[in-house]
Amino acid sequence: MGGRGTREDDEVVGAPGMELLADADRAESWFLVVDGTPQSHVDLSNPGHLDFSYVRRIAHAADLVAPAREPVDALHLGAGALTLARYIAHTRPGSRQRAVDVNAPLVELVRRRLPWDRRAQLRVGIGDAREWIAARHDASADLIVSDVFAGARTPARLTSVEFYAEAARVLRPGGLLAVNVGDGGALAHTRGQVATVREVLPHVALSAEPGVLRGRRFGNLVLTASHGPLPVDELSRRAHRDPEMARLLSGGELDRFASGRGPVRDTGAVDSPAPPDGVF
C-alpha cells in the first residue's frame, strides 16, 4: 500500500471498485487501486523495479531463499497485479510459480491490461486462498507469499494458527514464508500474528519502517518465517539500506515485542485492523 503521483487522464476503470492509474513518474508503470486502496504497482518495462517499500522487503526473502538466479517454486496467496511473481520470473528465470486470488474480475483486468511475459512459468487461478493452500502438496514450495486483503483488511481466516499450519506443511525445510501485515498504533494485531506464526514455524523475523514500529502511523509490516534459521543478518542489512529504511526484529527483540500475546486460532480470529481514514 502506497504510491506517488498518477496521471488521471490515463485512468483505466476495469470493474466496480477497481482502477488502474498510470504512474506519472515512470513510463509503462501502473498503480492498481482496489476499493480506494493502492494494492500494487507494476513497471511493465522493468519487472525488477519495486515501488512499494514493503514489497521490496518481501523481495528480500525471495532474493535469499536460494542462490542468485536459481529457479524456485513460489506460491502467491493474493495475486494483485503479480508484482512479486513478475520480479521472481525476472530475477530467477525458470522459476515455477502459481498465484491465486478470489477476485475474478481483478485477475481478468490484470491479464488484459497488465500482461506478463508468457515465457514465465506462472499460472494464476481463481479461488479462496486458504482452501487453495490446503490443496497443495507437502513440502512443495520454496517460497510462499501471503498478501491477501479484502479492501484494506486481511480476512480473519488467513490470520490463524490453522491457516499458517497449512502454509508450514507446504513449505520445504529450507523455504521461506513472507506475510504482509497491515497495522498501526499499538500493533496488537501484529504482535498476535508473531505469536501465531511461531506456533508452526519457530524461526520468525519482523520488518517495518521505524515510524510504523513506534506506532506513529499505520503501515505495512512483513513477517518472514521458516522451519530453520533465517538469514537475519542479511535481511536486516537489506532493510536498513532500503531507500525507505526499515528495522528488522528477531530473537530476543522480537520476543519482547510479542511478549504476553498468545497465538490466534480460528475460533478467535478477526480481520486485520482497518486503516484510518485518509491514510491513502
C-alpha positions in Angstrom: 0.0 0.0 0.0 1.5 3.3 -1.0 2.3 5.3 -4.1 3.3 8.6 -5.7 1.6 10.7 -8.4 -0.8 9.4 -11.0 -1.9 10.6 -14.4 -5.6 10.7 -14.1 -6.2 11.4 -17.8 -4.9 7.9 -18.4 -7.0 6.2 -15.8 -8.5 2.9 -16.8 -11.5 1.6 -14.9 -11.7 -2.1 -15.1 -14.6 -3.1 -12.9 -16.6 -1.6 -10.0 -14.2 -0.9 -7.1 -11.0 -1.3 -9.3 -9.0 1.0 -11.3 -5.6 1.3 -12.9 -3.8 4.7 -12.6 -0.7 5.5 -14.7 2.4 6.4 -12.7 3.3 10.0 -13.5 6.9 9.4 -12.7 7.6 6.2 -14.6 6.7 5.2 -18.2 4.8 1.9 -18.6 4.1 1.8 -14.9 0.7 1.5 -13.2 -0.9 1.5 -9.8 -3.7 -1.0 -9.2 -6.2 0.5 -6.8 -8.9 -1.7 -5.2 -11.8 -0.1 -3.2 -9.7 3.0 -2.8 -6.6 1.2 -1.5 -3.4 1.2 -3.6 -2.8 -2.5 -3.8 0.0 -3.0 -6.4 2.5 -1.1 -8.6 3.8 -2.6 -11.8 6.6 -1.4 -14.1 5.9 -3.4 -17.3 9.2 -2.4 -18.9 11.3 -3.3 -15.8 9.8 -6.1 -13.6 12.9 -5.7 -11.3 11.6 -2.3 -10.2 9.6 -2.5 -6.9 7.9 0.8 -5.9 6.3 -0.1 -2.6 8.8 -0.5 0.3 7.0 -3.5 1.9 7.1 -5.3 -1.5 10.9 -4.7 -1.6 11.1 -6.3 1.9 9.2 -9.3 0.7 11.5 -9.4 -2.2 14.5 -9.6 0.2 13.1 -13.0 1.2 12.7 -14.1 -2.4 16.3 -13.0 -3.0 17.7 -15.0 -0.1 15.6 -18.2 -0.4 18.1 -19.7 -2.8 21.4 -18.7 -4.6 21.1 -15.9 -7.1 19.4 -16.7 -10.4 18.5 -20.2 -9.2 14.9 -21.1 -10.1 12.5 -21.6 -7.2 8.9 -22.9 -6.7 6.9 -20.0 -5.4 3.2 -19.7 -4.3 1.4 -16.3 -4.1 -1.7 -16.0 -2.0 -3.3 -12.9 -3.3 -2.4 -12.2 -6.9 -3.0 -8.5 -7.2 -1.0 -7.2 -10.2 1.5 -10.1 -9.8 4.3 -7.7 -8.9 6.4 -10.2 -6.9 5.7 -13.0 -9.4 7.0 -10.8 -12.2 10.0 -9.9 -10.1 10.9 -13.5 -9.4 10.4 -14.5 -13.0 12.8 -11.7 -13.9 15.4 -12.4 -11.3 15.1 -16.2 -11.2 14.3 -17.4 -14.8 12.8 -20.8 -14.9 11.0 -20.5 -11.6 7.7 -22.3 -11.3 5.1 -20.1 -9.8 1.4 -20.3 -9.0 -0.8 -17.5 -7.8 -4.4 -17.4 -6.5 -6.9 -14.6 -6.0 -10.6 -14.7 -5.1 -11.4 -11.7 -7.2 -12.0 -13.0 -10.7 -12.7 -9.5 -12.3 -9.4 -8.3 -10.9 -7.4 -11.2 -12.3 -9.1 -10.6 -15.7 -8.3 -6.9 -15.6 -4.6 -7.7 -14.9 -4.5 -10.3 -17.7 -5.9 -7.8 -20.1 -4.3 -4.5 -19.2 -1.0 -5.6 -17.5 0.1 -8.7 -19.4 3.1 -10.6 -18.1 5.9 -12.3 -20.0 4.3 -15.5 -21.4 7.6 -17.3 -21.2 7.3 -17.2 -17.4 6.1 -20.4 -15.8 3.3 -18.6 -14.0 -0.2 -19.9 -13.5 -2.9 -17.8 -12.0 -6.1 -19.2 -10.6 -9.3 -18.0 -9.0 -10.2 -19.2 -5.5 -10.1 -18.9 -1.8 -6.5 -18.6 -0.6 -7.0 -20.9 2.4 -8.8 -23.6 0.5 -6.2 -23.3 -2.3 -3.1 -23.7 0.0 -4.8 -26.7 1.7 -4.9 -28.5 -1.6 -1.1 -28.1 -2.2 1.3 -31.0 -1.7 3.5 -31.3 1.3 7.0 -29.7 1.1 6.3 -28.4 -2.5 7.2 -24.7 -2.2 10.5 -22.8 -1.6 8.6 -19.5 -1.1 5.1 -18.7 0.0 3.9 -15.1 -0.1 0.7 -14.3 1.8 -0.6 -10.8 0.7 -4.3 -11.1 0.9 -6.5 -8.1 1.5 -10.3 -7.6 1.2 -10.2 -3.9 0.6 -7.6 -2.8 3.2 -8.0 -5.7 5.6 -6.8 -9.3 5.8 -9.6 -11.7 6.3 -9.7 -13.4 9.7 -9.4 -16.9 8.2 -5.9 -16.0 6.9 -4.6 -14.9 10.3 -4.9 -18.1 12.4 -2.7 -21.0 13.6 -4.8 -23.3 11.4 -4.0 -21.3 8.3 -0.3 -20.9 9.0 -0.1 -24.7 9.7 -1.2 -25.3 6.1 1.5 -22.9 4.8 4.1 -24.6 7.0 3.1 -28.0 5.7 3.5 -26.9 2.1 6.8 -25.1 2.8 10.1 -27.0 2.2 12.6 -27.3 5.1 14.7 -24.5 3.7 11.8 -22.4 2.4 10.5 -19.0 3.5 7.1 -17.7 4.3 6.6 -13.9 3.8 3.4 -12.3 5.1 2.2 -8.7 4.6 0.5 -7.4 7.7 -1.3 -4.1 7.8 -1.4 -2.5 11.3 -0.9 0.7 13.3 -1.0 2.1 16.8 0.0 -0.4 19.5 0.4 -3.1 16.8 -1.7 -5.5 18.8 -2.7 -7.4 15.7 0.9 -7.8 14.5 2.1 -8.9 18.0 -0.6 -11.6 17.8 0.5 -12.6 14.4 4.1 -13.1 15.5 2.9 -15.4 18.3 0.6 -17.2 15.8 3.2 -17.9 13.2 5.6 -19.1 15.8 3.2 -21.9 16.8 4.1 -23.6 13.5 7.3 -22.0 12.2 9.8 -21.4 15.0 12.1 -19.0 13.2 10.4 -15.6 12.7 11.6 -12.1 11.9 9.6 -8.9 11.5 10.5 -5.8 9.4 8.8 -2.4 9.2 9.7 1.3 8.9 10.6 2.8 12.3 7.6 5.1 12.3 5.3 2.1 12.0 7.1 0.1 14.7 6.8 3.1 17.0 3.1 3.3 16.5 3.3 6.8 14.8 1.4 5.7 11.7 -0.4 2.9 10.0 1.6 0.8 7.6 2.8 -2.5 6.3 4.9 -4.9 8.4 6.5 -8.0 6.8 6.8 -11.3 8.7 9.4 -13.7 7.4 9.3 -17.3 8.8 10.9 -20.7 8.3 11.3 -24.1 9.7 15.1 -23.4 10.1 17.3 -20.4 10.9 16.6 -17.3 8.9 19.3 -15.2 7.2 18.6 -12.4 9.7 21.8 -10.5 9.3 21.3 -10.1 5.6 17.6 -9.4 5.9 18.5 -6.7 8.4 21.2 -5.2 6.2 18.9 -5.0 3.2 16.1 -3.5 5.3 18.4 -0.9 6.7 19.8 0.0 3.3 16.4 0.4 1.6 15.6 3.9 0.3 12.8 3.8 2.9 14.9 2.4 5.8 13.3 -0.3 7.8 14.2 -2.2 11.0 14.2 -5.9 11.5 13.2 -7.5 14.8 14.3 -11.1 15.6 15.5 -13.2 18.5 15.1 -11.5 21.9 14.0 -8.2 20.5 11.1 -10.0 18.8 10.4 -11.9 22.0 9.9 -8.6 23.8 7.8 -7.2 21.0 5.3 -10.1 21.2 5.5 -10.6 24.9 2.2 -11.5 26.5 0.5 -12.4 23.2 -0.9 -15.8 22.6 -1.5 -17.5 19.2 -4.7 -16.8 17.4 -6.9 -19.7 16.4 -9.9 -19.9 14.1 -12.3 -19.5 16.9 -10.9 -16.2 18.0 -9.5 -14.8 14.7 -10.6 -11.4 13.5 -9.9 -9.3 10.3 -6.8 -7.2 10.5 -7.4 -3.5 11.5 -8.9 -1.1 9.1 -6.6 1.8 8.3 -7.6 5.3 9.5 -9.5 7.5 7.1 -7.2 9.4 4.8 -4.2 7.0 5.0 -4.2 6.5 1.3 
